[in-house]
Amino acid sequence: MTDTNHLERRLTQQLEQFSREGTYKHLNYIDSPQAARVQMEGRGEVIILSSNNYLGFSNHPEIVAAGKAGLDKFGAGTASVRFICGTHTIHRELEEAAARLVGTEAALSFVSCWNANEALPATLLTERDIVLSDQLNHASIIDAIRLGKSITKCQSGVYRHGDFEELDRKLAEAGDREVKLVVSDGVFSMEGTIVDLPRLLEVCRRHGALLWLDDSHATGVLGPHGRGTAEHFGLLGQVDIITSTLGKALGGAAGGFVASSKALCDYLTQRARPQLFSNALPATVAASALASIRLLEREPERVGRLAENARYFRERLVTLGFRPLPGDTPIVPVILGETAAAIRMSELLLDRGVFVTGFGYPVVPQGEARVRCQISAAHTREDLDAALDAFAQVGRELELI
Ligand SMILES: Cc1ncc(COP(=O)(O)O)c(C=O)c1O
């Protein structure tokens, strides 16, 4: 028996178990651009209520055109990593725009925010430092810290979600550490809640700790101009390190960035392994992302439309008798308990032409499985009302309302 056969058998058994438990994820294939309504293979037109296309930029004509122009001007490939074969000027323009948007001195792009996060602890920390992380931070932050620890031998710790007293204690205990880095999501993507940035910053400042905020669900979403969590709280320029994605509100293609001081971004350019050993963001994607930032800067009212849509959907859901988690973001989760219940609800919604994903363990804690609705500025009232009708039907069928 070879190792390969052993692995195949183990994986097949586990896949069968996922199916038995009702937690197997089926991929739904879409044959049209991402938009409020899409063409789903085998289903026809479906309202999407589970995408990060918050501003409707995924298929905005100006952003698609910018991508095509980027492709024509810079070609398809980046051909190597940036310091070896050269950096396209579009990357510099994008990085300047990203820094301007989130209010930092500089920014550095990566092929994903996952990559940007992964670069930070492993590149910046040493065995004399510590990183403390909110318990509900995104998987990319958790893995970034695991990697950072194993490479640099830095210390790490986790504080209970939003428990700044615990963070305060842990920072006090870490008084001897040279660099104390605290990391939090700006918007917690499974809860739809916003971090209490003023309190978090106050605790960090009191202990001389640096704050790293992952604003992937806040960039383009929070603040009057969509500049993120810091703008939402009137604290632009106060966060030491911001990471964010280009794969959600800002065009939805792919890519991410670190925004911080010039020195920090320059150091990452010199030393971050995902920069040194992996190709840059394709120029066409960089061009679309740049066009997204420019469009957002020109038409910030889209952010207000998004907030208004989210408020409408949340209120109507409550009126129907659902109890979504409270919050002020376009992420509206409805807790259902067991994973299979969340998956069942999402299947019934899809049968009625509404695509909402069910999330269970290990993405969320055991017993807290949920369907998570994500609202977009691209949704019309008609889209939202049709989705709410489907929620009402399924809610009655499952005796949830
Ligand atoms: C908070 C957060 N950080 C990072 C990421 C990863 O972003 P990307 O798709 O650019 O790798 C996500 C995506 O789900 C996220 O929600």
The ligand as a MOL file (V3000), in Angstrom:
LIG
                    3D

  0  0  0     0  0            999 V3000
M  V30 BEGIN CTAB
M  V30 COUNTS 16 16 0 0 0
M  V30 BEGIN ATOM
M  V30 1 C -10.8240 39.9630 7.3840 0
M  V30 2 C -10.2500 39.3250 6.1400 0
M  V30 3 N -8.9260 39.3730 5.9290 0
M  V30 4 C -8.3700 38.8150 4.8440 0
M  V30 5 C -9.1310 38.1640 3.8990 0
M  V30 6 C -8.4650 37.5580 2.7090 0
M  V30 7 O -8.6120 38.4190 1.6250 0
M  V30 8 P -8.1010 37.9660 0.1730 0
M  V30 9 O -9.2740 37.3220 -0.4940 0
M  V30 10 O -7.6720 39.2330 -0.4850 0
M  V30 11 O -6.9760 37.0360 0.3990 0
M  V30 12 C -10.5160 38.0860 4.0670 0
M  V30 13 C -11.3360 37.3810 3.0660 0
M  V30 14 O -12.2620 36.6980 3.3290 0
M  V30 15 C -11.0890 38.6820 5.2260 0
M  V30 16 O -12.4040 38.6110 5.4320 0
M  V30 END ATOM
M  V30 BEGIN BOND
M  V30 1 1 1 2
M  V30 2 1 2 3
M  V30 3 2 2 15
M  V30 4 2 3 4
M  V30 5 1 4 5
M  V30 6 1 5 6
M  V30 7 2 5 12
M  V30 8 1 6 7
M  V30 9 1 7 8
M  V30 10 2 8 9
M  V30 11 1 8 10
M  V30 12 1 8 11
M  V30 13 1 12 13
M  V30 14 1 12 15
M  V30 15 2 13 14
M  V30 16 1 15 16
M  V30 END BOND
M  V30 END CTAB
M  END
